[in-house]
């Protein structure tokens, strides 16, 4: 007669202990856990905390976008010194609690990059790098400027000027946790010594100080474009509307490059003010150029070659079914918030905003469904009911990517 041995609680306990004591097995288990579970797991033991906090372990965690952070648009006062933000979830959670997103008091988001946020504190006028997952923040120190006397003086970074026509200093965040656990901040500003010239300074979280990159240069572009850079594959990219091109700064050799944007459709003028909206979006190491007419009729998505040699068409979407389902989009009230590239390309989608709603639009077949409703409407002084989010076209959404990276 054959007997069957069923594991006893003692056997299961011994197996759990064996796995826990096997570092390789433990790492393979932990690396598959959601970020929230990893944060809680750090309190299990000193050993687990050590493994999860190890830089090599953090580097194995692939950054995946789980939501978009947007600034709440207050009809009567959109320039408040203490802006409020909310989270658009991309993971299936649509309850009101999931829409809350809090920052340290006074923080204004300037950029996001692979889980880290570049922020300005309107209270103390300093800049910070903030990790919303771990709630850690890192203060960006003043720059050291060498005077003619040979002495060095600390010079604080000026606050961000929301009127880009008069701004003189632009900061851009560069961070790729799959290659390095250290981030860099690139500062493009007007030169004090040389009129009509710009200089670049770079801050590294590894060295904790600012340094100059090259000599002063004359930018042959409208320098206000440096306000909103997109980091992808080791370079920061900006749209130059002046000559319809991409200007990029390579972080390795610290040199500029330029690439023509995809050709505009016939009878479409280039530049700001055109009825053709262009977007630059990065996801999973892919840089995309998206174009659509206003009112929207179609969506064309092109991907930049990794060597900056050109563009390839990835998706072409007919927006007619969307505009029929939501007639308000025919009045130009449609904003493209973000392009999400999935591991399976057929599942890739665009996050689209229409008044009061956020829509998920599949890029392969054009299928769409609602992600969430935005906040209720408010009344204007005339008593007309307006949506808080009539148009988010000129409001930058910021990626929310959970990361354990230390700042």
HELIX and SHEET records of a PDB file:
HELIX    1   1 UNK A    9  UNK A   21  1                                  13    
HELIX    2   2 UNK A   23  UNK A   30  1                                   8    
HELIX    3   3 UNK A   35  UNK A   41  1                                   7    
HELIX    4   4 UNK A   46  UNK A   53  1                                   8    
HELIX    5   5 UNK A   55  UNK A   60  1                                   6    
HELIX    6   6 UNK A   96  UNK A   99  5                                   4    
HELIX    7   7 UNK A  223  UNK A  227  5                                   5    
HELIX    8   8 UNK A  320  UNK A  325  1                                   6    
HELIX    9   9 UNK A  327  UNK A  331  5                                   5    
HELIX   10  10 UNK A  345  UNK A  347  5                                   3    
SHEET    1   A 4 UNK A 100  UNK A 101  0                                        
SHEET    2   A 4 UNK A  85  UNK A  89 -1                                        
SHEET    3   A 4 UNK A  65  UNK A  71 -1                                        
SHEET    4   A 4 UNK A 398  UNK A 401 -1                                        
SHEET    1   B 4 UNK A 107  UNK A 113  0                                        
SHEET    2   B 4 UNK A 116  UNK A 121 -1                                        
SHEET    3   B 4 UNK A 127  UNK A 131 -1                                        
SHEET    4   B 4 UNK A 136  UNK A 139 -1                                        
SHEET    1   C 2 UNK A 143  UNK A 146  0                                        
SHEET    2   C 2 UNK A 152  UNK A 155 -1                                        
SHEET    1   D 4 UNK A 169  UNK A 174  0                                        
SHEET    2   D 4 UNK A 184  UNK A 190 -1                                        
SHEET    3   D 4 UNK A 198  UNK A 204 -1                                        
SHEET    4   D 4 UNK A 209  UNK A 212 -1                                        
SHEET    1   E 4 UNK A 230  UNK A 232  0                                        
SHEET    2   E 4 UNK A 235  UNK A 240 -1                                        
SHEET    3   E 4 UNK A 245  UNK A 250 -1                                        
SHEET    4   E 4 UNK A 255  UNK A 260 -1                                        
SHEET    1   F 4 UNK A 276  UNK A 283  0                                        
SHEET    2   F 4 UNK A 286  UNK A 293 -1                                        
SHEET    3   F 4 UNK A 298  UNK A 304 -1                                        
SHEET    4   F 4 UNK A 311  UNK A 318 -1                                        
SHEET    1   G 4 UNK A 334  UNK A 340  0                                        
SHEET    2   G 4 UNK A 349  UNK A 354 -1                                        
SHEET    3   G 4 UNK A 357  UNK A 362 -1                                        
SHEET    4   G 4 UNK A 368  UNK A 373 -1                                        
SHEET    1   H 2 UNK A 378  UNK A 379  0                                        
SHEET    2   H 2 UNK A 385  UNK A 386 -1                                        
END                                                                             
